[in-house]
Amino acid sequence: MTRQALFVQAGITATRSTQELLDAAALTHSQPLPRADRVAVLTNAGGIGVLAADACTEAGLSLPPLSAKVADAVLAERPRGASAANPVDATAAVSAR
């Protein structure tokens, strides 16, 4: 799958359910923090994205705004109402493809 290959290349951990998200969070919680302190959170549920962003901030990570080029690309591929702020809220209307 092209999307999965891009995610692996970019170091993205994608989850398909809340349980997978919680499992991934539990696994990564015991790991050392990434070398860089900048992260982006992408979600289809705004509330959980804010919780993830808050957890990142509490762990000393920063959530910088997306560049204009990246924000425009995100909005071009997402449903109306999506946000390209960080955390990125793609809304529940987004599909897996």
N, C-alpha and C positions, 0 to 999 in steps of 0.2 A: 504494500500500500504506500503510495507516494507521501501521503500525509504523515504516516507513522515514521517513514524514513527521515522526513524533514524534522519531526519532533525529536528523534534520536540525535540527529546532527546538531540541533539547537540545545540539547540537554533538557528538553521538556518532558515532564512526567504527566501523561494524560490519563485521566480516570473516566470510567463510564458510569459510575454510580457513587452514591454517597458512601457506601461501604468501602468501595475501592479507594475513595478519597481518604477516608479515615485510616485505612490500612497503610496507604502511602505516607500519610502524615505521621503515623506511629513509627513506621520504618525510618523515615528521614529524620525524625526527632532525635534518634540516638546517633546520628551521623554527624561528622564535623560540618560546620557551615561552609558554604562555597567560598572559594578564594576571593571572589569579588563580593561586594556588599549590595549590588544592585539587582533587583528582581522585578519581574512583571507577573501579575496575577491575571489570568484569563478565566472567566467563568460564564456559565449560562444562568446563574442565580446570583443576583446582586448581593443578597445578605451574606451568603457563605463566602463570597469574594471579599467583602469587607472584613469578615472574621479572619480570613487568611491574610489579608493585608495587615490587619492589626497584629496578628501573630508574628508576621515578618518584622514589623517595626519593633515589637517587643524584643525580638531576637537580635536587634541591632542592624537589620537590613534596611536598605532604602528602596522606595518605590518611585523612581523618577518618572516624570511625565514622558509619554512616548514622543518621539520626534514627529514633526508635522507630516513627514512622508509616511511613516509607519501608521500614524493615526488615520490619515486619509485612506491608506490601503485597508486597514481594519474596518473602517466605516463602509467602504465600497463593497465589502464581502459580507456584511452583517445586516440583519433585518432593521427596519426603521425602529428607532427608539434605543438602539444599542449605544453604548458609551465607549469612547476610545480613551478615556482617562485611565489611570492605573490605580485601582484594578479595572480591567476591561470587562464590561458587562455586555455579553453578546445577546442577552435576553433568552428566555425559555423558547422563543420561536426559532432559534438557530438549530440547524440539523447537523448530523455528524459529517456530512459531506460538504 
